[in-house]
């Protein structure tokens, strides 16, 4: 690791937020889209980097990260030295602070937000609300009654969404259900989810669907008339956009069957993956568009109905959607070194769930039977300690007799205190089959030191939800991931991917770092109710985004095999 500097460095999130705000302000000014996009990509890359990007910038190595050039590196150094990027400071004096928030509202992009500011003199959220209530917005060309209604509705609900992105868990089930319904339509031939949801990215804006059909207009019309549709935003013969009764935005595009593979690859993304794919294709004398691959020398256009054929023509193995983030997957696909990713069916047991013995909604027996029904061979009941454990243990013993060979483990989830100790004495932990230690408060008080101290406890098997983040609600604790991973290797402690949709903690890049270092990762649900056990699918998707194989995931093993790996 790079040596520490004396001055406290800004966290990656803080640097990324400044870049994103700068991009917003530039967009309001009408700056070239490539500049705006460059800042947004850099912000994403910085958030996804495990180590300190500020440290890298100070020694001139931030440029080694994909998407960060000399100019952005200089801006990061400005954050370290002066607290803020100079370009951001300058623009903050020009653009009213709340005008940026206009862009977060449905139907108000940067151009519209700028017009509302310049033409109506509206500079605050309160003024925007009054302008909508007094029918001023409709005086601008292109805006109407529906725009005012959407703005007022969004402002009423804005108590709120800290982000304009929603959790993958909020939309994935609905998306897959819509895909299934569309596939059953007589006109449908091929139907697939696309976009960030197909890559199983932790949040999304819109839910994208790509299809082919014998009668495209019949399929798009059927889509707009589904029972849960509350608003048809757009409807054409081959495209339609609708809003659901849950506030989800679905985009359906019906494409030519001969180009289905090309278009599915393009609309799955990510942008960074597609740009890198196209840049390499140019070197090979090829030009890639969303509809085809063109052989530049001859002008021949190649269209493929199958996505794997697109990658094969470009010189790659088929790349799993979860890996398409321009994080080394193209090189691996070209050299035949892509990993065989873990699958949902590989998971043999659940190592983190709760019952009514602590803060769960369902009884221990209900949780156990539901886990067995889902195909688990074992389940660890990891209730938070509340009083004596003897009565719970008696229930577990009785159920184990009834359910053999299924195994219920006597687990516990203990709190990591401010001093790094855990909330139960060693003699109690020594009698548990499985011990998870987690941060549950005081996240700003030496989180790294506390986690490292907990890992030194010989009875702590696993660290739960490492950074304690809650997506769109609470940012991650400032944990030194590299140091924690080193300590996990040293002490033989496992780390967890917590499958709760608002956690997914470890995040993908951190889980990849840990897996590469040799740490075994447990994919757990942290279920507090029966339906939450299904979130293991989200956790496995996160593990796949982290390039993890079956071998690298702990609970792809039998309990007997796991016992041999315990401290």
HUWOLIN-V758976 format. One record per backbone hydrogen bond with DSSP energy under -1.0 kcal/mol. CO is the residue of the C=O (numbers start at 1). NH is the residue of the N-H. If there is no record, write none. Layout:
co:CO nh:NH
co:CO nh:NH
This chain:
co:11 nh:15
co:12 nh:16
co:13 nh:17
co:14 nh:18
co:15 nh:19
co:16 nh:20
co:17 nh:21
co:18 nh:22
co:19 nh:23
co:20 nh:24
co:21 nh:25
co:22 nh:26
co:23 nh:27
co:24 nh:28
co:25 nh:29
co:26 nh:31
co:32 nh:36
co:33 nh:37
co:34 nh:38
co:35 nh:39
co:36 nh:40
co:37 nh:41
co:38 nh:42
co:39 nh:43
co:40 nh:44
co:41 nh:45
co:42 nh:46
co:43 nh:47
co:44 nh:48
co:46 nh:49
co:52 nh:56
co:53 nh:57
co:54 nh:58
co:55 nh:59
co:56 nh:61
co:57 nh:60
co:61 nh:64
co:62 nh:65
co:65 nh:68
co:69 nh:73
co:70 nh:74
co:71 nh:75
co:72 nh:76
co:73 nh:77
co:74 nh:78
co:75 nh:79
co:76 nh:80
co:77 nh:81
co:78 nh:82
co:79 nh:83
co:85 nh:89
co:86 nh:90
co:87 nh:91
co:88 nh:92
co:91 nh:94
co:91 nh:95
co:96 nh:99
co:99 nh:102
co:101 nh:104
co:102 nh:105
co:105 nh:108
co:109 nh:113
co:110 nh:114
co:111 nh:115
co:112 nh:116
co:113 nh:117
co:114 nh:118
co:115 nh:119
co:116 nh:120
co:116 nh:122
co:124 nh:128
co:125 nh:129
co:126 nh:130
co:127 nh:131
co:128 nh:132
co:129 nh:133
co:130 nh:134
co:131 nh:136
co:132 nh:135
co:136 nh:139
co:137 nh:140
co:140 nh:143
co:144 nh:148
co:145 nh:149
co:146 nh:150
co:147 nh:151
co:148 nh:152
co:149 nh:153
co:150 nh:154
co:151 nh:155
co:152 nh:156
co:153 nh:157
co:166 nh:204
co:167 nh:170
co:168 nh:171
co:168 nh:172
co:171 nh:175
co:172 nh:176
co:173 nh:177
co:174 nh:178
co:175 nh:179
co:176 nh:180
co:177 nh:181
co:178 nh:182
co:179 nh:183
co:180 nh:184
co:182 nh:185
co:185 nh:188
co:187 nh:214
co:190 nh:212
co:192 nh:210
co:194 nh:198
co:195 nh:199
co:196 nh:201
co:202 nh:168
co:204 nh:166
co:207 nh:251
co:208 nh:194
co:209 nh:253
co:210 nh:192
co:211 nh:255
co:212 nh:189
co:215 nh:219
co:216 nh:220
co:217 nh:221
co:218 nh:222
co:219 nh:223
co:220 nh:224
co:223 nh:226
co:226 nh:229
co:228 nh:245
co:231 nh:243
co:234 nh:241
co:238 nh:254
co:239 nh:236
co:240 nh:252
co:241 nh:233
co:241 nh:234
co:242 nh:250
co:243 nh:230
co:243 nh:231
co:244 nh:247
co:248 nh:244
co:249 nh:207
co:250 nh:242
co:251 nh:209
co:252 nh:240
co:253 nh:211
co:256 nh:259
co:257 nh:260
co:259 nh:263
co:260 nh:264
co:261 nh:265
co:262 nh:266
co:263 nh:267
co:264 nh:268
co:265 nh:269
co:267 nh:195
co:270 nh:274
co:271 nh:275
co:272 nh:276
co:273 nh:277
co:274 nh:278
co:275 nh:279
co:276 nh:280
co:277 nh:281
co:278 nh:282
co:279 nh:283
co:281 nh:286
co:282 nh:285
co:285 nh:296
co:287 nh:294
co:292 nh:289
co:293 nh:302
co:294 nh:287
co:295 nh:299
co:300 nh:295
co:302 nh:293
co:304 nh:261
co:304 nh:262
co:307 nh:311
co:308 nh:312
co:309 nh:313
co:310 nh:314
co:311 nh:316
co:312 nh:315
co:320 nh:323
co:321 nh:324
co:323 nh:325
co:328 nh:332
co:329 nh:333
co:330 nh:334
co:331 nh:335
co:332 nh:337
co:333 nh:317
co:343 nh:346
co:344 nh:347
co:348 nh:377
co:350 nh:380
co:352 nh:526
co:353 nh:382
co:355 nh:358
co:355 nh:360
co:362 nh:356
co:363 nh:367
co:364 nh:368
co:365 nh:369
co:366 nh:370
co:367 nh:371
co:368 nh:372
co:369 nh:373
co:370 nh:374
co:371 nh:376
co:372 nh:375
co:377 nh:407
co:378 nh:350
co:379 nh:409
co:381 nh:411
co:383 nh:413
co:389 nh:393
co:390 nh:394
co:391 nh:395
co:392 nh:396
co:393 nh:397
co:394 nh:398
co:395 nh:399
co:396 nh:400
co:397 nh:401
co:398 nh:402
co:399 nh:403
co:400 nh:404
co:403 nh:406
co:407 nh:379
co:409 nh:381
co:409 nh:411
co:410 nh:433
co:410 nh:434
co:412 nh:436
co:414 nh:438
co:415 nh:423
co:417 nh:420
co:421 nh:417
co:425 nh:428
co:425 nh:429
co:426 nh:430
co:428 nh:431
co:429 nh:432
co:434 nh:412
co:435 nh:461
co:435 nh:462
co:436 nh:414
co:437 nh:464
co:438 nh:416
co:442 nh:445
co:446 nh:450
co:447 nh:451
co:448 nh:452
co:449 nh:453
co:450 nh:454
co:451 nh:455
co:452 nh:456
co:454 nh:457
co:457 nh:460
co:461 nh:494
co:462 nh:437
co:463 nh:496
co:465 nh:468
co:467 nh:477
co:470 nh:473
co:470 nh:474
co:474 nh:470
co:477 nh:479
co:479 nh:481
co:480 nh:484
co:481 nh:485
co:482 nh:486
co:483 nh:487
co:484 nh:488
co:485 nh:489
co:486 nh:490
co:487 nh:491
co:488 nh:492
co:488 nh:493
co:494 nh:463
co:495 nh:522
co:497 nh:524
co:500 nh:503
co:500 nh:504
co:502 nh:471
co:505 nh:498
co:507 nh:511
co:508 nh:512
co:509 nh:513
co:510 nh:514
co:511 nh:515
co:512 nh:516
co:513 nh:517
co:514 nh:519
co:515 nh:518
co:520 nh:495
co:521 nh:554
co:522 nh:497
co:524 nh:499
co:527 nh:354
co:528 nh:361
co:530 nh:533
co:531 nh:534
co:532 nh:535
co:533 nh:536
co:534 nh:537
co:535 nh:539
co:536 nh:540
co:537 nh:541
co:538 nh:542
co:539 nh:543
co:540 nh:544
co:541 nh:545
co:542 nh:546
co:543 nh:548
co:544 nh:547
co:548 nh:342
co:552 nh:521
co:553 nh:556
co:554 nh:557
co:555 nh:348
co:555 nh:349
co:558 nh:562
co:559 nh:563
co:562 nh:565
